[in-house]
Amino acid sequence: MDPKAREAWSTTDEGKEFITASSKKWRNASIAFGMPEGAATAAGVRTTAFYTGADTGAG
C-alpha cells in the first residue's frame, strides 16, 4: 500500500475506528498477560493518538 494512502486512511472515520478498536484489543491483551491496567490503558491511548493524530491531553 502506498504510504501516503495509508496515512490518509488513518485519519478517516473508518480508519480511526479500526485503530481505536485495535488499540483497545492490545490493551486488553496486555492486561491479560500481566501489565498493570493503568499502564496498558495509557499505552493504548498513546498508540491510538500516534496513528490517528488525536490529542492525548497529556500536555
C-alpha positions as CSV (number, residue, x, y, z in Angstrom):
1,M,0.0,0.0,0.0
2,D,1.2,3.5,-0.8
3,P,2.4,5.1,2.4
4,K,0.5,8.4,1.7
5,A,-2.7,6.5,1.1
6,R,-2.2,4.5,4.3
7,E,-1.6,7.7,6.2
8,A,-4.7,9.4,4.7
9,W,-6.8,6.4,5.5
10,S,-5.8,6.5,9.2
11,T,-7.4,9.9,9.5
12,T,-10.8,8.8,8.1
13,D,-13.6,7.9,10.4
14,E,-13.2,4.2,9.3
15,G,-9.5,4.3,9.9
16,K,-9.9,5.9,13.3
17,E,-12.5,3.3,14.4
18,F,-10.2,0.5,13.3
19,I,-7.2,1.9,15.0
20,T,-9.1,2.6,18.2
21,A,-10.6,-0.9,18.3
22,S,-7.1,-2.4,17.7
23,S,-5.6,-0.4,20.5
24,K,-8.3,-1.5,22.9
25,K,-7.7,-5.1,22.0
26,W,-4.0,-4.7,22.6
27,R,-4.8,-3.0,25.9
28,N,-7.0,-5.9,27.0
29,A,-4.4,-8.5,25.9
30,S,-1.7,-6.6,27.8
31,I,-3.7,-6.7,30.9
32,A,-4.5,-10.4,30.5
33,F,-0.7,-11.0,30.3
34,G,0.0,-9.1,33.5
35,M,0.6,-5.5,32.6
36,P,-1.0,-3.1,35.1
37,E,-4.3,-1.7,33.9
38,G,-3.2,1.9,34.1
39,A,-0.1,1.3,32.1
40,A,-1.9,-0.7,29.5
41,T,-4.6,2.0,29.2
42,A,-2.0,4.7,28.8
43,A,-0.2,2.8,26.1
44,G,-3.4,2.2,24.2
45,V,-4.3,5.9,24.4
46,R,-0.8,6.9,23.1
47,T,-0.9,4.3,20.3
48,T,-4.3,5.5,19.1
49,A,-3.1,9.1,19.2
50,F,0.1,8.3,17.3
51,Y,-1.7,6.6,14.5
52,T,-4.7,8.9,14.3
53,G,-3.2,12.3,15.2
54,A,-5.5,12.6,18.2
55,D,-4.5,14.7,21.2
56,T,-3.9,12.7,24.3
57,G,-4.3,15.7,26.6
58,A,-1.0,14.8,28.2
59,G,0.3,18.3,27.6
